[in-house]
């Protein structure tokens, strides 16, 4: 929902419940903030050649114009800056009124993920990670950072995970939802192995730059099609991770699907289970039914939530997925922000509310 | 040229004076069942139930274009035994090895042997084909050397296969196809080249393959003739990638052999690369030499199918730039566009150059 004129006083009611926000997007104020963390070679490179994504479209960045400038809430522009760049303003507008205890940072472009040049991708991811650790978590302890990785270069991605592993600033490994090949493919397996070894969940956030069209039927015309299409990309990734045996290899792996919705998960699992029953000879490495891996290894964040009529259908959907598998997310400061006071469109008992808004995040991330 | 009625004796007597090396022989099992003794039951069952599909955008999943000849073979290459061309060792000896005095021939497993959709199956099939070629071709006939055919889209599996054969006297080169999912210089393939360099085995990249991408950068072509021509373009793309991404800089001793992609394009590509490198070299500071210097240090080419300029002097000019010591003879036996060592060269070499071209260069590359 687009929230543009909410008065700041309204969230007073929320002070009673602490929340964890598993998808927030602080923004690099200016590229020069990475200078401390980026070797001269790559600063020169960016100055001369720029940064291109693996993208079929000519501008190399976003194929569709966003609904709002910077895809941001209109009221999220701090005086004199861009949304998500001003820490004090974020505290006033976001942390304090919403009573956010934990805010998981998912850096977006230009984090280095999805770059056409894999070597620049590795350098930028590393710089982005240090920027998060120093300039965000270092100054605001309610933040938790993501380890951005150049996931199209497995070796470099593993090295970056290992470099950051064990540092308390980092709570997860971040991959974008559109990859060069489906994430279950063997080429990516060691990335997940490294995350498991580091004891970190892997978050798969919508968007990304695969180099291939954003739908299996080619490039659509409208932003709304791209937005809706994230759910299909997430389904393809879940199918691949399940079927190629990623969760069979790594039973303790935690994967979070972020900003792709969740209502598609039950029908996907039903279809996977049905097809698996008759085709299981093709994948003898799977020892459980697909839905069992889904229930064991996958969590989802809520924003943007499907909003069915009648609303009880959402309860049915969550009932199948499990109240312990959904993690609240706002997507702050983006225009389609979910307000915790209004995100759940129906009555939910206190125990499930607590899990939904913070308890599940404590479980998955070990937040204390 | 299509050679269908050459008499064996005429070719044989003339050739007996000069031993030759033939870097592109398409020999292999008569059918898939012949490799089953080397394939795990799991994959035999898989093939029986699900078949074998390739990474290709077109729906038949095999070769995309109807070939000019059945089995793409010379009409006279079908042995009396009733087996397919290139599968009957006695006939191979009497039709090709003996009359042309082939002292050293590398077996390039016929497509479709690589780039399966299913990477586990692809890796298993490559292993089985290698076992077959060693047991039934290279061991009984020491003039023949098997390839280490690798499933290059699965770098880990490919590296294991190279290590399995390192040091074997029955092996010629590591064998790749030229249409890959991504350009071969990208990091995902680097472990394959490292393993080959470490084992001291040349890497041969043969035309064809199934990358999943269209066969031209303008999309899918309509005719077989376009597909044949496009091999020269994919060769160029691969060579550019290997140079620019620094494979040859990292592995100065790597020997890279380009097979069945022609060579007439090499000088102009070297010129264009050098020209762009002079102005854009800050983008690739890891390159310490001009691109053409890597070509001249790390790359060899086989001759069939040879460009045939109207003026033979032009061919001499091309060879002069590339260097006669970088070209190796290849017949493509038993395919329909076979080059006869006696007649395929439209220019005449002196005796010393002739020895290099037909035998000496291969001896230098392969150490045999």
HADDOCK unambig.tbl for C-alpha pairs under 7 A between the chains (distance, minus, plus):
assign (segid A and resid 45 and name CA) (segid B and resid 283 and name CA) 6.13 0.50 0.50
assign (segid A and resid 153 and name CA) (segid B and resid 187 and name CA) 5.72 0.50 0.50
assign (segid A and resid 153 and name CA) (segid B and resid 188 and name CA) 5.96 0.50 0.50
assign (segid A and resid 154 and name CA) (segid B and resid 188 and name CA) 6.95 0.50 0.50
assign (segid A and resid 186 and name CA) (segid B and resid 154 and name CA) 6.76 0.50 0.50
assign (segid A and resid 187 and name CA) (segid B and resid 154 and name CA) 6.53 0.50 0.50
assign (segid A and resid 282 and name CA) (segid B and resid 46 and name CA) 6.09 0.50 0.50
